[in-house]
Amino acid sequence: MNNVLSIQSHVVFGHAGNSAAVFPMRRLGVNVWPLNTVQFSNHTQYGRWTGSVFDADELQSVIEGIGAIGVLARCNAVLSGYLGATEQGRAVVEIVKMVKAVNPRALFFCDPVMGATGGCTVEPGIEDFLVTTMPEVADAMMPNHLELEKLVGRTIETVEEAVDACREVLARGPRIVLVKHLIDRNSRADTFNMLAVSETEAWFVQRPLYPFARQPVGVGDLTSGIFVARTLQGDSLRDALEHTLAAVNAVVRATYDAGRYELEIVASQDEIAHPTDRFPAIRVTGQEVGRWA
């Protein structure tokens, strides 16, 4: 069984960070070792929360403890998400080095949470660290649209421009870039777009965009977790993308139908594992401008 060390935030109420990603990964057959960067009462988009940020040295100490009992080599992947402080970013890099020292085949998936969308709050300095340091360390980067723009330092308006930006990020080290939410001027306003790019492939896929009064939080964390799990289970880039989009669509649709703000993850667990609806990905070759549904 694959084991993922998931270094993200934790909220006691609701679904964000590890609270959104751990259960879906386990439901997909991947064992998860959650390491929380923060523990908050709830996610920050409520505008108020309590809790604390864990010390970066404490994060490393926990992993050293796992190493001390001789099981760190069983870690197949590290997934990082929300960071509560820049020092935690440096700790993540050291933790990845520790894991790869005992298991060189282990993969590092970086979800570069930079804030500035939907009220998400991150500390000053984290964005710069994610932009300047993480692409050289990560095996896969999983930004949203705004984060991809920050990674390459320019505006992106089309799928083709996004593919070019992803390839620019790939040139810095990662094998895969997953754009968890892509804004494309040629797509219909009622669609939600995703893109997965490697050195030789680029796949674009869409699902419905549900008209929430306020969009639920944690969709990106849910997306990253499912993509990591499906990749570790041996999916091709296209298959991992298609399963991820379909599973996330099922959760979001169930949340919308229930009139909820917090994601209906547990209620949708069977759909996470075996999505009913499928959305075929389109290979991007540079000839598809204006052809998206």
C-alpha positions as CSV (number, residue, x, y, z in Angstrom):
1,M,0.0,0.0,0.0
2,N,1.2,3.5,-0.8
3,N,1.9,5.9,2.0
4,V,1.5,9.7,1.7
5,L,2.9,12.2,4.2
6,S,0.4,15.1,3.9
7,I,1.8,18.4,5.3
8,Q,-1.1,20.8,5.4
9,S,-3.4,22.8,7.6
10,H,-6.1,21.2,9.8
11,V,-9.4,22.6,10.7
12,V,-11.5,21.1,13.5
13,F,-14.8,22.2,11.8
14,G,-15.3,21.9,8.1
15,H,-13.1,20.8,5.3
16,A,-9.8,22.5,4.3
17,G,-6.2,21.3,4.0
18,N,-5.8,17.9,5.6
19,S,-9.4,18.0,6.7
20,A,-10.3,18.0,3.0
21,A,-7.6,15.7,1.5
22,V,-6.9,12.9,4.0
23,F,-10.2,11.1,3.9
24,P,-10.5,11.1,0.1
25,M,-7.0,9.7,-0.3
26,R,-7.7,6.9,2.2
27,R,-11.0,6.2,0.5
28,L,-9.0,5.7,-2.7
29,G,-6.8,3.1,-1.0
30,V,-3.8,5.2,0.0
31,N,-2.6,5.3,3.5
32,V,-2.0,8.9,4.8
33,W,0.3,10.2,7.5
34,P,-1.2,13.7,8.3
35,L,1.3,16.3,9.6
36,N,-0.6,19.5,10.4
37,T,1.0,22.9,9.8
38,V,-1.7,24.7,11.7
39,Q,-4.7,23.7,13.8
40,F,-7.6,26.2,13.4
41,S,-11.1,26.1,14.6
42,N,-12.3,26.6,11.0
43,H,-11.0,27.8,7.7
44,T,-10.1,31.5,7.3
45,Q,-12.8,32.4,4.8
46,Y,-15.2,32.7,7.7
47,G,-13.4,35.8,8.6
48,R,-12.7,34.7,12.2
49,W,-11.0,31.7,13.6
50,T,-8.9,30.5,16.6
51,G,-6.0,28.2,16.8
52,S,-2.3,28.2,16.2
53,V,0.6,27.7,13.8
54,F,2.9,24.8,14.6
55,D,6.6,25.5,15.0
56,A,8.7,24.5,12.0
57,D,11.2,22.7,14.2
58,E,8.4,20.6,15.6
59,L,7.4,19.5,12.1
60,Q,10.9,18.2,11.4
61,S,11.1,16.6,14.9
62,V,7.9,14.6,14.2
63,I,9.5,13.2,10.9
64,E,12.7,12.5,12.7
65,G,10.6,10.5,15.1
66,I,9.2,8.5,12.3
67,G,12.7,7.9,10.9
68,A,13.9,6.8,14.4
69,I,11.5,3.8,14.3
70,G,12.7,2.8,10.9
71,V,9.6,3.3,8.8
72,L,10.3,6.6,6.9
73,A,11.4,4.6,3.9
74,R,7.8,3.4,3.5
75,C,6.8,6.9,2.5
76,N,6.0,7.0,-1.2
77,A,5.1,10.6,-1.5
78,V,5.0,13.9,0.3
79,L,2.1,16.3,-0.3
80,S,2.4,19.9,1.0
81,G,-0.3,22.5,1.1
82,Y,-1.1,25.5,3.3
83,L,1.9,26.8,5.2
84,G,1.4,28.9,8.3
85,A,4.9,30.5,8.1
86,T,7.8,30.8,5.8
87,E,9.9,28.8,8.2
88,Q,7.5,25.9,7.6
89,G,8.3,26.0,3.9
90,R,12.0,25.5,4.7
91,A,11.0,22.7,7.0
92,V,9.0,21.0,4.2
93,V,12.1,21.1,2.0
94,E,14.2,19.5,4.7
95,I,11.5,16.9,5.3
96,V,11.4,16.0,1.6
97,K,15.2,15.6,1.7
98,M,14.9,13.3,4.7
99,V,12.2,11.2,2.9
100,K,14.2,11.0,-0.4
101,A,17.4,10.1,1.5
102,V,15.8,6.8,2.6
103,N,13.4,6.4,-0.4
104,P,14.8,8.0,-3.6
105,R,11.7,6.9,-5.5
106,A,9.4,9.0,-3.3
107,L,7.6,11.9,-5.0
108,F,7.0,15.4,-3.8
109,F,3.7,17.0,-4.8
110,C,3.5,20.8,-3.9
111,D,0.2,22.6,-3.7
112,P,1.5,26.2,-3.7
113,V,-1.2,27.9,-1.6
114,M,-0.6,31.6,-1.9
115,G,-3.8,33.1,-0.7
116,A,-5.4,36.2,-2.4
117,T,-8.4,34.2,-3.6
118,G,-11.6,33.8,-1.7
119,G,-10.3,35.4,1.4
120,C,-7.6,32.8,2.0
121,T,-4.9,34.2,4.3
122,V,-1.2,33.4,4.2
123,E,1.7,35.0,6.0
124,P,4.0,37.5,4.3
125,G,7.0,35.8,2.6
126,I,5.3,32.5,1.9
127,E,4.4,33.5,-1.7
128,D,7.9,34.5,-2.5
129,F,9.3,31.2,-1.0
130,L,6.8,29.1,-3.0
131,V,7.7,30.9,-6.3
132,T,11.4,31.0,-5.9
133,T,12.2,27.7,-4.1
134,M,9.5,25.0,-4.5
135,P,9.6,24.3,-8.3
136,E,13.2,23.2,-8.0
137,V,12.3,20.8,-5.3
138,A,8.9,19.4,-6.4
139,D,8.2,16.5,-8.6
140,A,4.7,17.9,-9.3
141,M,3.3,21.5,-8.8
142,M,-0.4,21.9,-8.4
143,P,-1.3,25.6,-8.7
144,N,-4.6,27.3,-9.4
145,H,-4.7,29.9,-12.2
146,L,-3.5,32.9,-10.0
147,E,-0.7,30.8,-8.5
148,L,0.4,29.7,-12.0
149,E,0.6,33.3,-13.1
150,K,2.7,34.1,-10.0
151,L,5.0,31.2,-10.7
152,V,5.8,32.5,-14.2
153,G,5.3,36.3,-13.5
154,R,2.7,37.1,-16.2
155,T,-0.9,37.1,-17.0
156,I,-2.5,34.0,-18.6
157,E,-5.7,34.2,-20.6
158,T,-5.9,31.0,-22.7
159,V,-5.3,27.3,-22.5
160,E,-2.4,27.5,-24.9
161,E,-0.8,30.3,-22.8
162,A,-1.3,28.1,-19.7
163,V,0.4,25.2,-21.4
164,D,3.4,27.4,-22.2
165,A,3.5,28.6,-18.6
166,C,3.3,25.0,-17.3
167,R,6.2,24.0,-19.5
168,E,8.2,27.0,-18.2
169,V,7.6,25.7,-14.7
170,L,8.5,22.1,-15.8
171,A,11.9,23.4,-17.0
172,R,12.7,24.3,-13.4
173,G,12.4,20.7,-12.2
174,P,8.9,19.2,-11.8
175,R,7.6,16.4,-14.0
176,I,4.0,17.4,-13.8
177,V,2.0,20.6,-13.4
178,L,-1.7,20.3,-12.5
179,V,-3.6,23.5,-12.9
180,K,-6.5,22.9,-10.5
181,H,-8.6,25.7,-11.8
182,L,-7.9,27.4,-15.1
183,I,-9.6,30.6,-16.3
184,D,-9.8,30.5,-20.1
185,R,-11.3,33.4,-22.1
186,N,-12.4,30.9,-24.8
187,S,-14.4,28.7,-22.4
188,R,-18.1,29.2,-21.4
189,A,-18.7,31.1,-18.2
190,D,-20.6,28.1,-16.7
191,T,-17.6,25.7,-17.0
192,F,-14.8,24.8,-14.6
193,N,-11.5,24.1,-16.3
194,M,-8.5,22.0,-15.3
195,L,-5.2,21.3,-17.1
196,A,-2.5,18.7,-16.6
197,V,0.9,19.1,-18.4
198,S,4.0,17.0,-18.6
199,E,7.0,17.4,-20.9
200,T,5.2,15.4,-23.6
201,E,1.5,15.7,-22.8
202,A,-1.1,18.4,-22.1
203,W,-4.7,17.5,-21.2
204,F,-7.6,19.9,-20.7
205,V,-10.9,18.9,-19.1
206,Q,-14.1,20.7,-18.0
207,R,-17.0,20.2,-15.6
208,P,-20.0,22.3,-14.7
209,L,-19.5,25.4,-12.6
210,Y,-22.2,25.3,-10.0
211,P,-23.8,28.7,-9.1
212,F,-23.2,28.8,-5.3
213,A,-24.1,31.9,-3.4
214,R,-20.6,31.6,-2.0
215,Q,-18.2,29.0,-3.3
216,P,-17.2,26.2,-0.9
217,V,-13.7,26.1,0.5
218,G,-11.3,23.2,0.3
219,V,-12.0,22.2,-3.3
220,G,-8.4,22.7,-4.3
221,D,-7.2,20.6,-1.3
222,L,-9.7,17.9,-2.3
223,T,-8.4,18.1,-5.9
224,S,-4.8,17.7,-4.9
225,G,-5.4,14.8,-2.6
226,I,-7.4,12.8,-5.2
227,F,-4.8,13.5,-7.9
228,V,-2.0,12.4,-5.7
229,A,-3.8,9.2,-4.8
230,R,-4.7,8.3,-8.4
231,T,-1.2,9.0,-9.6
232,L,0.3,6.7,-6.9
233,Q,-2.2,4.1,-7.8
234,G,-0.7,4.0,-11.3
235,D,-3.0,6.1,-13.4
236,S,-1.7,7.8,-16.5
237,L,-1.7,11.6,-16.5
238,R,-4.9,11.7,-18.4
239,D,-6.6,9.1,-16.3
240,A,-5.6,10.8,-13.1
241,L,-6.9,14.1,-14.3
242,E,-10.2,12.6,-15.5
243,H,-10.8,10.7,-12.3
244,T,-9.9,13.8,-10.2
245,L,-12.3,16.1,-12.0
246,A,-15.1,13.6,-12.0
247,A,-14.7,12.8,-8.3
248,V,-14.5,16.5,-7.3
249,N,-17.5,17.3,-9.5
250,A,-19.5,14.7,-7.6
251,V,-18.5,16.2,-4.2
252,V,-19.3,19.8,-5.4
253,R,-22.6,18.8,-7.0
254,A,-23.7,17.0,-3.8
255,T,-22.7,20.1,-1.8
256,Y,-24.7,22.3,-4.1
257,D,-27.7,20.1,-4.1
258,A,-27.7,19.9,-0.3
259,G,-27.4,23.7,0.0
260,R,-24.3,23.5,2.0
261,Y,-21.2,25.7,2.3
262,E,-18.9,23.0,3.7
263,L,-18.0,20.2,1.2
264,E,-20.1,17.0,1.4
265,I,-17.0,14.8,1.3
266,V,-18.1,11.9,3.5
267,A,-21.6,11.7,1.9
268,S,-19.9,11.5,-1.5
269,Q,-17.3,8.9,-0.6
270,D,-18.5,6.2,-3.1
271,E,-18.5,8.8,-5.9
272,I,-14.9,9.7,-4.9
273,A,-13.9,6.1,-5.5
274,H,-16.1,5.4,-8.4
275,P,-17.5,8.6,-10.1
276,T,-20.8,8.1,-12.0
277,D,-20.2,11.0,-14.4
278,R,-17.1,11.1,-16.6
279,F,-15.7,14.1,-18.4
280,P,-13.3,13.2,-21.3
281,A,-10.1,15.2,-21.4
282,I,-9.0,16.8,-24.7
283,R,-5.3,16.7,-25.7
284,V,-4.0,20.2,-26.3
285,T,-2.0,20.4,-29.5
286,G,-2.1,24.2,-30.2
287,Q,-5.0,23.9,-32.7
288,E,-7.9,24.1,-30.2
289,V,-8.2,27.8,-29.7
290,G,-11.9,28.8,-29.3
291,R,-13.1,25.2,-29.6
292,W,-13.8,24.5,-25.9
293,A,-17.5,23.7,-25.2
